[in-house]
Amino acid sequence: MIFFEDQDGLCCSPRSEITAIEPAFPERLRVETCDGKVGYCYEAIELAQTGDCAYAANRTFPTDQLRRVESQKGSLLLTLANGETLKVTPRWVPDVRKFLGLDRYRPQPESLTRVFLREYPFEIVRAKVEVLHLHFRDTRALVANLIWQARQQFRPHSQTRRGKSHRGFWYNPIHATLERAGFINKEFSKEAAEALYLRQVSQMVYHDRLFDYGDLGFDDEFAHHREIGTRRPDIILVIEKDCVSGAGIEAARQLGLSWITTGGISRHVAVEFFCRSLHRVYQGPVIVIDFGDFDPGGWVAGHSFVNHLARYGTPCPAGPYYLTRPELYTEEELELFSRPLDSDDDRVADWLLKSGGIDGKPRGIHCDWLQPPERVVQALQAILQTIAPLDLTDAKGFLAARPPARRHGTRLSSGNGRKPASISLQFKTRSRKKS
């Protein structure tokens, strides 16, 4: 008996009833049976002993007649070739599992079975309505397998391609296929369907790590939002807001650092292409300096970027450093431009504990007030001299500029004596763009 998993769970067939066993992505075997079942396993080997298997006192079944095994609250439910079902009580489960060799079976990961992902002998996007209804039980199954097939079919230099961005991929192939299948209707709107698609593709790419956006044919639309450093590509300045990007980019360029503008929480796809670009010249751990607002949302942005880097094989062991600090502002600027933080924001207490706030109070300040741009250069210079001293004697003479006096004695003070180097917060993300 060969055990494998189809869309209904763990099943098995005698080798004589299996019509094909072929390699499939990702590094597994695709099994087809003469009755039309399609499933996957990692090893097509005989696990069960031959003969009759005892499943209760004075009760046995022939193992060559077993077709499906299901777990039910400590018990097993066995389905035989004739459709008969047998219940195995917890007392007999260990004996049955041993006889069938189930403890040696390597199951498919949840990433491939949460929604059953498989290859189809037809192009899903061109399938007729009745074919779609036959093969896909619900909207999520259809969306997930459209994405899966697009990865399978993508060829870099093909003249015919699916959408090359999140929005483009929604229209080709997702939207039209869902419309034709009748899955977009009065009960399930177009907006709900698009939201489901975005969650599903993010799950498959970012969380399950089945493939990358580039493997779907997404284009790199983010090249103008980043640059790899000429001197220290491993030090990355993350510029959170477009309105301060000019100052941040100029500062990073003067120092020869890498930079990226995110417009808030970094997008997975943008970080993917950033890492591809970085890895062409540097592969290894990096240092991240976040240039964003001094508030919980700004700190979430830095921490999220570090997490996104890790997904794409770019570790940042120290976590993010934060460039914008109260010490960079004058007393007058803090009095005029800082603001009290929302007391209903459940991130504030944690942020205040780690950052010290402004004079120990739950107040924040936007990075926009760090003007003129030379102050950004000076602030970046100061933090670099502490965390990653550079040989900057030839860096356009900017070392001649002296940073403004700090309100506290330590330049990297967080307001409570701590340095931001060790900060790694798990705040809840809220009201920030993400895809």
N, C-alpha and C positions, 0 to 999 in steps of 0.2 A: 504493500500500500504506500502510495506517495501522498504525503500531506502537503496542502497548500491553502492559501486564503483567497476566497472570492469576495464579492460585494456583501455576502451574507455571513461571512466569518470563516472559521476553520472547517475545511472539508478534505476529502481524500478519495482517491480512485485507485483501482488496481492498475499496474503499469500497462496491462493489455487494453485498457480503455482510454489511455492517454494518446492523443494524436500528435502532439507537438510539445517539445520543451526547448525553449529558445532563450538566449541572453536578452535581458531587458534593462532599461534604466530604472533606478540607479543600482547597478551591480547586483541584480537579482535574476531569477529565472521566471519566464512566462510559461504557464502550463495551460494547455487546451485539452479538453476531453471530447470524446465522441458524442456526448449528449449536449455539447455547446457551452459548457462551463469554461470560464477563463479566470485564472487566478495566478498567484505568485508565491514563490518560496525562494529560499537561499540555497538549499541543497535538495536535489531530487533523488533521495535515497530511501530505501526501505527501512522504516523505523519499527513497525509493529512485528510482533512475533506471529508466526503462522498458526493456524488452528483455531480452536474455540477459546474465547475470552470470558471468564467468569465475571459477571457484574452484580450478582446477588447470590444468596444461598440457593444452590441447586438450579441456577439459571446461567446460561451462557449464550453467546452469539458468535457466528463465524466472522472472523475479522475481515475476510474478503468481501463481506456484504456491507461493511460500514461505509457511510458516505458523508456524514457530517457530525461534528462534535461541538456542543455548546455548553458554556458554563452558566449555572443558575444557582446563585446563593449557596455555594459550597457543594452543590450537586453537579452532575453531568447529564446532559440530554443527548442521547445518541440517535441518529437517524440512519436507518438501513436502506438498502437499495430498493426495497419494495414499499418504502414510505413509512414503515413501522417505526415508532419511537420508543426508546427504552430509557427509563430514568435510573441513574446510578446514584445511590444515596452517599452521603459523606463517608460512611463507614467503608464503602467499597471503592471510593474514588482513587486512593493511592495505588491500589492493585491494578485498576483498569488503566490508569495513566502509565504505570510501569510496563504493563503488557503491550500497550500501544506505542510505547516509546515517546510519549508526549513531552517528557521532561528534556528530551534531547532536541526537540523541535525549536528552531529559532523563529519567533514570530516577526511579522512585518511591523515596522514602527507606526505609531499613531499618525505620523505625518502623511503616510501613504494609505491609511485605512479610515481616518476620521471622515473623509470623503473618499470613496474608493476611486483611485487613480489608475487608469489602464490605457493601453493603446487600442484604437479601434480600426477596423479594416476599411473605414470610409472617412471622408472629410466631414467633420461635425458641422462646420459652418454652412455646408451645402446640403445637409441631410433634409429629407422631407419631414413634415410634421409627425407623421405616424412613426417614423424611425426614431425621432427625438423622444417621443413619449414612451417607446418601447425600451429605450436604453437609459433614460435619465428620470429618476423618480421625483426630483424636485429642482428648484432653481439653483441651489448651491452645487448640486452634483453636475449640472450642465455647465455652470460658470467654471468650476474647478477643472473640468476635463477639457473645456475650450482652452484654458490657460496651459494645461498639460500638453495638449496636442500642438499648440503654437510653439512651445519649447522644442518639441520633437521635430517639427517641420522647418524651423528657422534655419535659413542659410544666409550668411553675411552678404553675399553678392547677388542674391536672387532679385529679379525684377518685380516679383509679386511678394509683398510683405504685409503683415498685419500692422496695426497702429504702432507708432514709434514713441509713444508717450503714454502716460496714464489715461489722458483724455482720448488720444487717438485709438488706444487699444479698446477703450469702452465702445467706441463706435464700430471698430473693426478688429475683432469679430464678435464682441459680446452682445451689444444692444440689439442688432438686427436678428440674431439667432434667438434671443429671449423673446422678442416680439413674435417671431414666427411660431415659436413653440407655445405661445399663449401664456407664458409665465409672467408677463407684464400685463396687468389687468386692473380692474377697479379695486381689488383687494390688495394688490401688490404693485405699487406705482413705479414709474421709471426712476424716480429719485431713490426709492428704497432699493431697487435693483442695482443702481450704480453704487450705492453705499455698500451693498453686499459684495459686489465685485471688488471694490477697493480694499475691503477687509480681507477678502479671500486671497487676493494677489499679495498683499502684505504678509499674511500668514504663511504663504508658501515660500516667499522669497526671504523675508527677514527672520521670522520666528522658526520655521521648519528648515530653512536653509537648503531647500531642494535644488535651487538654481539661482542665478542672478537676473536682474532686469536686462542686462546685456544679452543673456541667453534667450530672451523673448524677442529680441530685435529692437529694444528701446535705444534711441539715439542719445548721445551725450549732448544735451542742450545746456550744459552748465559750465562749459569751458571758460566763458567770460566771467564767471563768478568765483574763479579760483586761480591760483598761481603756485607753482612749486618753487620753493626757495632756492636761490643760487648758492647760498653759503651754508645755511642750516635747513635743509628740507624737512628735517625731523622735528622742527619746532613750528607749530601751526597756530596762527592767530585766527581765531574764529570770530568773525565780525557779525554780530547778531542783527544789526539794523542797517537797512540801506542808506538811511540818512546820515550815518557816520562812516560809511564805507570808504569815502575818499580819504579821510584822515587815517583810518586803519590800514588801508592798502599802502599809502605812502610810508607809514611807519614800518610796515613789514618789509617793503622793498628796500628801504634804507638799511635795514638790518640783514637783508638776504634771507628772510624767513618765508615759509609757506603761508598762504592765507586763503580763506574761503569766506564768502558772504552767504548767510543762511536765511535772512529775513525772518528770524524767529527760531523755532525748533527746526533742526536740520532735517531735510527729507532723505529717506533711505536711499533713493535712487541717486541723488546728488552726491552723497557720501560714497556710494559705490564707485562712481566715475572719478571722484577725487582720489580714492585709494588706488584705482587702476593707474591713474596718472602718476601718483606718488611712487608706486611700486616699480615704475620703469627706471627710477633713479635711486630709490632707497627702499629697503625692506628691513624693518626692525621696529623697536619701541619708539614712541614719539612723546613729545611734550606738547600739551594743549594749553593755550592761554585764551580765555574767553573775553572778548570785548563786547560787553552788553550792559544792560541796566543792573544797578545794584539793588536787586529785589529778588523775591523768590522765583519769579518767572525767568529772570536772567540767569539764575543759577541752575534752574532746570534745563535751560538751553545748553549750557556748557556740559552738564552731566549727560544729557541725551546724546550730544555729539560724540562723547567718549564711548558710550555704549554702541553707537552706530559704527564707529571705527573698529571696535572689537569684532563686530559681525563680519567685517571684511578683512580680517587678518592683520589688523594694525593696532597692537596693544598700546595702552597709555597707562603704565603702572601707577603713576602718581595721581591719576585723576586730573580734572581740570584746575588750572590756576585762574584766578579772576582778576582782570586788569582794573576794572572800575571799583575803586575803594573810596570811602569817605575822606581818607587822608589826602587825596588828590585835589580836594576842593577847599576853597577858602571858607572861613566862618560865614561870610556874607552869602556865598553861593549856597551853602547848606541851609541857611535860614530862609533864603528866598525860594530855592528850587527843590528842596527835598519835600517829601510828602508822606503823610501817614499811610500805613498799609491797611488794607481791608481786614477788619477784625473777623469777618466771616471766612476768610481764606485760611483753610486748615493747614496750609504750608508755612504760615508766618512764624509759628512758635519754633518749629525746627530750624528754620532759616535764621531766626534771631539768635538761637542758641549757638549755632555754628559761626555766624558772621559777626555777631555783636551789634548788628544794626548800626544806627548812627547815634553815638553817645549812649549806647545801650538801649535805645528806644526802637520800637518797630516802625522805622521810617526808611524809605528808599529814595534813590535819586537816579534820574535817567542819565545815561552816558552821553546824551546830546549836549550836556552842559560842560563837557570837558573840552573847552575851547580856549585859545586857537589850536589848530592841529598839532602845533609843536609840543603841546602838553601831552598828547597821546604818545608821541615819539619818546618824550622824556619818561613817561610812566612805563612804557614798554622796556626802555633801556634799564630802568631801575629794577624791574622784576627779573629781567634776564641776568643782570649782574649777580643776583641772589641765587637763582635756580639753575642757570646755565651760562656761566661766564664765557664770553666770546672774545676773540682777538679782533677788536673793532677799530684798530688804529687807522685803517684805510677806508672807513665807512663814512665818507663825505663830510668828515669833520664834525658830525653831530655831537660827539662827546664833549665838545666845548660848551654846549648848552647845559646849564645846571638845573636840575629839577626844582620846582617850587618847594618852599618849606612845607613839611608835613605837619598836620595837626597833632599827630602822635609821634612818639620817638622812633618807632620802628616803621620803616617804609612799607613793609608788607603786613603790618598789624591789621588784624580783622576787627579791632576795637575791643577784643577781650584777651589779647595777648597771644592768640593763636595765629599760625601762618596758614594761608589757604592751601598750601601744598597738600596737606593731609585730608582735605575735605572731599568727601564722596557721598553726596546726598541722594536719597531715594524719595524725592518729592513727587507728588502727583502732578501730572501735566494738565494744564488747564488754560483754555483760551489762547492756545498757540498753534500755528499751522503745522500740520504733519501729514505725511502720506506714506 
